[in-house]
Amino acid sequence: MLTDLLYVLLLLIGSPYFLYKYLRKRRGPYSIGQRLYLRKLPPRKCDILVHCVSVGEIEAGVPIVGALRAAGLAVTVSVITKAGHEVARKRFGDEAVVLFPLDFSFSVSRFLNSVNPGVVALLELELWPNFIRGCSRRNIDVLILNGRMTERSLRGYGRLRWVFSRVWPRLRWIGTQDDETAARFIAAGAIPDRVQSVGSVKFDRVPPEGWEKARAELGFPKDSLVLFAGSTHDGEEALVLNAFASLARDFPNSRLVLAPRHMERVPVVERILRNASIDYALRSSRKTATVVLLDTMGELAILYGAADIVIIGGTLLPGVGGHNPLEAAVLGKPVICGPHFSNFSDVISRLHAAKGVIILGNVEDLALVVVRLAGNAADREAIGRSGRDAVEASKGATALYAAKTIEHCKLKGSTK
């Protein structure tokens, strides 16, 4: 098919780059060969396939999958990334998790023949033309839950309108995080009466079990002041370490947790710490130090419980668009974001309106803001409380997404 030929052409053109990335990351069992589904999966009962690209979508999907299972549905979760696979197995169990196929017609066909879902739910947005076409041919309803589309993504779909013009009509229902996102889906080509603004399941987050013990788990003294930088990217660790140096001068008992967004960057951050002669320990070592470098998967939300102040990575420098601040906000932690948060503009805008987040107008102010917050426990408590209240006030989307999904499953005869 035309799409398959296009994929082959792209692979041929980009083969040196793809080979480099493959060898550098040492994907092992998360290989291209496995996602081609040259070997079929063992048959399984699957009322609904919930597709989550990676860790962020998995965490957003936890309450939805829980609600679907509570309704008696057999749920299979598909992922793409190695990190996503590891976290999904912890959240949903080994047998419930599969790798999403590469979007070649034959691999999609073998995958769907094995999993054979009655309904497919795509978390946030992950459109693969051959996969959507394969579902349509099998009369499998495809839904988008917690739909999210940035302006950048909208422009991308516009450039590829000739490809996706046949994809959008095959989607049975699209639930979006807000009205602005709903408008983007329609502008991209979705059928308007199948698009509904529902809300974000991210607000339905509940504190993870064990978060209150995080400080002791990290070996930090009870009276220490803990700065936590979550999901950091290249260049941001230097900014955080500069802020921490200022903090430590005024508060000698301070501690820092650095959590790079991508595990392959841990050695890079280690070099930064060693070159700066900073006392640090890897989280996996279970040792304590002034700085703990998080090199384990699936612990970020729990370990935020150790923090007195949280910095959200991906927001300090341009090019990323930020990461989810709600994991910290739901614990009542005061959150600091840089000026670059386009990926989470709705979430951060709601928190800011409730005075539950500090948005830096200038990233050079990071150290100043951190030290000021450290010296004012009342401000930290007020910001954290406001953020937590804003999360509570915005809950409810999970039940609506689950109800719509169950409705489609009933039409397919999938519920008990």
C-alpha positions in Angstrom: 0.0 0.0 0.0 1.0 3.6 -0.5 1.6 4.2 3.3 3.8 1.1 3.5 5.9 2.3 0.5 6.3 5.7 2.2 7.5 4.0 5.4 10.0 2.0 3.5 11.3 5.1 1.7 11.6 6.9 5.0 13.5 4.0 6.6 15.9 3.8 3.7 16.6 7.5 3.8 17.0 7.6 7.6 18.6 4.2 8.1 22.0 5.4 9.3 20.3 7.6 11.9 17.9 4.9 13.0 20.7 2.4 13.3 22.7 4.8 15.4 19.8 5.4 17.8 19.0 1.7 18.0 22.6 0.8 18.9 23.1 3.7 21.3 20.0 2.9 23.3 20.5 -0.8 23.2 16.8 -1.5 23.0 17.2 -5.3 23.4 13.8 -6.9 23.5 12.1 -3.6 22.6 13.4 -4.1 19.1 12.1 -3.4 15.6 11.8 -7.1 15.0 9.5 -7.6 18.0 7.3 -4.7 16.9 7.0 -6.1 13.4 5.2 -9.1 14.9 6.9 -11.7 12.8 5.8 -14.0 15.6 2.2 -13.8 16.6 1.1 -13.1 20.2 -0.7 -15.8 22.0 -4.4 -15.3 21.7 -6.0 -13.3 24.5 -9.4 -12.0 25.6 -9.4 -8.3 25.0 -12.6 -6.2 25.2 -10.6 -3.0 24.8 -7.0 -2.1 23.9 -5.8 1.1 25.6 -2.8 2.6 23.8 -0.3 4.7 25.8 2.8 5.9 24.0 5.1 6.2 27.0 5.2 7.0 30.7 3.2 10.2 30.7 0.2 8.6 28.9 0.5 5.5 31.1 0.2 7.5 34.3 -2.8 9.4 32.8 -4.4 6.1 31.8 -4.1 4.4 35.2 -7.5 5.6 36.6 -9.2 5.0 33.2 -7.9 1.4 33.0 -9.0 0.9 36.7 -12.5 2.1 35.9 -12.8 -0.2 32.8 -11.6 -3.2 34.8 -14.1 -2.4 37.5 -16.8 -2.6 34.8 -15.7 -6.2 34.1 -13.8 -5.4 30.9 -10.7 -7.3 29.8 -8.1 -4.5 29.1 -4.8 -4.8 27.2 -2.4 -1.9 27.3 -0.1 -1.2 24.4 3.1 0.9 24.6 5.9 2.0 22.3 8.9 2.9 24.4 11.2 0.8 26.7 10.5 3.1 29.6 6.8 2.9 29.0 6.9 -0.9 28.8 8.7 -1.1 32.2 6.3 1.3 33.9 3.2 -0.3 32.3 4.1 -3.7 33.6 4.4 -2.3 37.1 1.0 -0.5 36.8 -1.1 -3.1 35.0 0.7 -6.5 35.2 3.0 -8.3 32.8 0.2 -10.2 31.0 -1.8 -7.1 30.3 1.0 -5.2 28.4 2.0 -5.5 24.8 4.2 -3.6 22.4 2.4 -1.5 19.8 3.1 -2.7 16.2 5.1 -0.8 13.7 2.7 0.7 11.3 3.2 -1.7 8.4 0.1 -3.4 7.1 1.3 -6.9 7.7 2.5 -6.2 11.3 -0.7 -4.4 12.2 -2.8 -7.2 10.7 -0.9 -9.9 12.8 -1.2 -7.8 15.9 -4.9 -7.2 15.5 -5.5 -10.8 14.7 -3.9 -11.8 18.0 -5.2 -9.2 20.3 -8.6 -8.9 18.6 -10.0 -5.9 20.6 -13.6 -4.9 20.5 -12.7 -1.2 21.0 -9.4 0.7 20.8 -8.8 3.8 23.0 -5.9 6.0 22.1 -4.6 8.1 25.1 -4.0 11.7 24.2 -3.2 11.3 20.5 -1.3 8.6 18.5 -2.5 8.2 15.0 -1.0 5.6 12.7 -2.8 5.4 9.3 -2.4 1.6 8.7 -3.4 0.8 12.3 -6.5 3.0 12.1 -7.4 1.5 8.7 -6.9 -2.0 10.0 -9.3 -1.3 12.9 -11.8 0.1 10.5 -11.7 -3.0 8.3 -12.4 -5.1 11.4 -15.2 -2.9 12.6 -13.2 -2.0 15.7 -14.3 1.4 17.2 -11.4 3.7 17.7 -11.7 6.4 20.4 -9.4 9.1 21.6 -9.4 9.7 25.3 -7.9 12.7 27.1 -7.2 14.1 23.6 -4.4 16.6 23.4 -3.0 18.5 20.4 -0.6 21.4 20.4 -0.4 24.1 17.8 2.8 22.5 16.5 1.0 19.2 16.1 -1.9 20.9 14.3 0.6 22.4 11.8 2.1 18.9 11.3 -1.2 17.3 10.5 -1.9 20.2 8.1 1.2 19.4 6.2 0.2 15.8 6.0 -3.5 16.4 5.3 -3.3 14.2 2.2 -2.4 11.2 4.5 -4.7 11.9 7.5 -7.8 13.1 5.5 -8.7 9.4 5.4 -7.9 8.8 9.0 -10.0 11.3 10.9 -13.4 10.0 9.6 -12.5 6.5 10.9 -12.4 7.8 14.5 -15.7 7.1 16.3 -15.3 9.6 19.2 -12.7 12.1 20.4 -12.8 13.4 23.9 -10.4 16.4 24.5 -8.9 18.0 27.5 -10.4 21.5 26.8 -12.3 23.6 24.3 -9.2 24.9 22.7 -7.9 21.4 22.0 -11.3 20.4 20.6 -11.1 23.2 18.1 -7.7 22.1 17.0 -8.9 18.5 16.4 -11.7 19.9 14.2 -9.3 22.2 12.4 -7.1 19.1 11.7 -9.9 17.3 10.0 -11.9 15.5 12.7 -15.7 15.2 12.3 -17.1 18.0 14.5 -20.0 16.1 16.0 -17.7 13.4 17.1 -15.5 15.8 19.1 -16.4 16.6 22.7 -14.5 18.7 25.3 -14.5 16.6 28.4 -11.5 17.6 30.6 -8.1 16.2 31.6 -7.7 12.9 33.5 -4.5 14.3 34.9 -6.6 16.2 37.4 -8.0 12.9 38.7 -4.7 11.9 40.0 -4.6 10.7 43.6 -1.5 10.7 45.9 0.5 7.5 45.3 0.8 5.0 48.1 3.9 5.6 50.2 4.6 9.3 49.3 4.6 10.4 52.9 7.7 8.1 53.6 9.7 9.5 50.6 12.0 11.6 52.7 13.0 8.8 54.9 13.3 6.5 51.9 15.9 8.9 50.4 17.7 9.1 53.7 17.2 12.8 54.2 17.0 14.3 57.7 13.6 15.4 58.8 14.7 19.0 59.2 16.5 19.2 55.8 15.1 21.5 53.1 14.6 19.4 49.9 14.7 20.9 46.4 13.4 18.5 43.7 13.9 19.0 40.0 11.7 16.6 38.0 11.9 15.5 34.4 14.9 17.7 33.5 16.5 18.1 30.1 19.9 19.0 28.7 21.0 22.3 30.0 18.5 22.5 32.9 20.6 20.6 35.4 23.2 23.4 35.3 20.4 26.0 36.1 19.1 23.8 39.0 22.6 23.3 40.4 23.2 27.0 40.3 20.0 27.6 42.2 20.9 24.8 44.7 24.3 26.4 45.3 22.5 29.6 46.3 20.1 27.6 48.5 22.9 25.7 50.3 24.7 28.9 51.2 21.7 30.2 53.1 20.4 26.8 54.2 23.4 24.4 54.8 21.1 21.5 55.5 19.6 21.5 52.0 19.3 18.5 49.8 18.6 18.1 46.1 16.9 15.4 44.0 17.6 15.5 40.2 15.3 13.4 38.0 16.3 13.5 34.4 13.4 12.9 32.0 15.4 10.3 30.0 17.4 7.6 31.7 20.0 7.5 29.0 21.0 11.0 30.2 21.9 9.8 33.7 25.7 9.3 32.8 25.7 12.8 31.4 24.3 14.3 34.6 26.8 12.2 36.6 29.6 13.8 34.8 28.2 17.3 35.5 28.0 16.4 39.2 31.5 14.9 39.3 33.1 17.8 37.5 31.5 20.2 40.0 32.8 18.0 42.9 29.3 17.6 44.2 28.5 14.8 46.8 25.9 12.7 45.0 24.4 9.2 45.0 22.4 7.2 42.5 18.9 6.4 43.7 19.5 2.7 42.6 22.4 2.5 45.1 20.0 3.3 48.0 22.8 5.4 49.5 22.2 8.9 50.8 24.1 12.0 49.8 23.6 15.8 49.5 22.3 15.2 45.9 20.4 12.1 44.8 20.3 11.4 41.1 17.1 9.5 40.2 18.1 6.6 37.9 15.0 4.3 38.5 11.7 4.2 36.6 8.3 4.7 38.1 9.3 6.4 41.3 9.0 10.1 40.5 5.4 10.6 41.7 6.2 8.9 45.0 9.5 10.6 45.6 8.0 14.0 45.1 6.7 13.5 48.6 10.2 14.3 49.9 10.2 17.8 48.4 9.8 21.2 50.0 10.1 22.9 46.6 9.6 21.3 43.2 11.0 22.6 39.8 9.3 21.2 36.7 11.7 20.2 34.0 11.2 21.0 30.4 10.0 24.5 31.3 13.3 26.3 31.9 14.7 26.2 28.4 12.9 26.4 25.0 12.3 23.4 22.8 10.5 20.9 25.1 7.3 22.5 26.2 7.3 21.3 29.8 6.1 18.3 31.8 3.2 17.5 34.1 3.2 19.6 37.3 0.2 17.8 38.8 2.2 14.9 40.3 3.7 17.4 42.7 0.6 19.7 43.0 -1.6 16.8 44.2 0.7 16.3 47.1 0.4 20.0 48.1 4.0 20.8 47.0 4.9 24.4 45.9 5.7 24.2 42.2 8.0 26.4 40.1 7.8 26.4 36.3 9.9 28.2 33.8 8.4 30.3 30.9 8.2 27.4 28.4 5.2 25.2 29.1 3.2 25.0 25.9 2.6 21.3 26.3 0.8 21.9 29.6 -0.5 25.4 29.1 -4.1 24.6 30.3 -3.0 22.7 33.4 -0.4 25.4 34.4 -2.9 28.2 33.6 -5.4 26.6 36.0 -2.9 26.2 38.7 -1.6 29.8 38.2 -5.1 31.2 38.4 -5.5 29.5 41.7 -2.1 30.8 42.9 -0.9 27.2 43.0 2.3 27.6 40.9 5.1 30.2 40.4 5.8 30.9 36.8 9.2 32.4 36.1 9.2 35.3 33.8 13.0 35.0 33.5 14.8 31.8 34.1 17.7 33.8 35.7 15.4 34.4 38.6 15.3 30.7 39.5 17.9 30.9 42.3 16.2 34.0 43.7 12.8 32.4 43.8 14.1 29.2 45.3 15.9 31.0 48.1 12.9 33.2 48.8 10.5 30.2 49.1 13.0 28.3 51.2 12.9 31.2 53.7 9.2 31.4 53.9 7.4 28.3 55.1 4.0 30.1 55.1 4.3 30.9 51.4 5.3 27.3 50.5 2.3 26.0 52.4 -0.1 28.5 50.8 1.1 27.8 47.2 1.0 24.0 47.8 -2.4 24.1 49.3 -3.8 26.3 46.5 -2.3 23.9 43.9 -3.9 20.9 45.6 -7.3 22.6 45.9 -7.1 23.4 42.2 -6.5 19.8 41.3 -9.4 18.7 43.5 -11.7 21.3 41.9 -10.9 20.0 38.4 -11.5 16.3 38.9 -14.2 14.2 37.1 -12.9 13.6 33.6 -12.0 9.9 34.2 -15.6 8.9 34.9 -16.8 10.6 31.7 -14.1 8.9 29.6 -14.7 5.5 31.1 -18.5 5.9 30.6 -18.1 6.7 26.9 -15.7 3.8 26.4 -18.0 1.4 28.2 -20.9 2.6 26.1 -18.9 1.7 22.9 -18.0 -1.7 24.4 -21.6 -2.4 25.1 -22.4 -1.7 21.5 -19.8 -4.3 20.6 -21.2 -6.8 23.1 -18.0 -6.7 25.2 -19.4 -6.1 28.7 -20.6 -8.8 31.0 
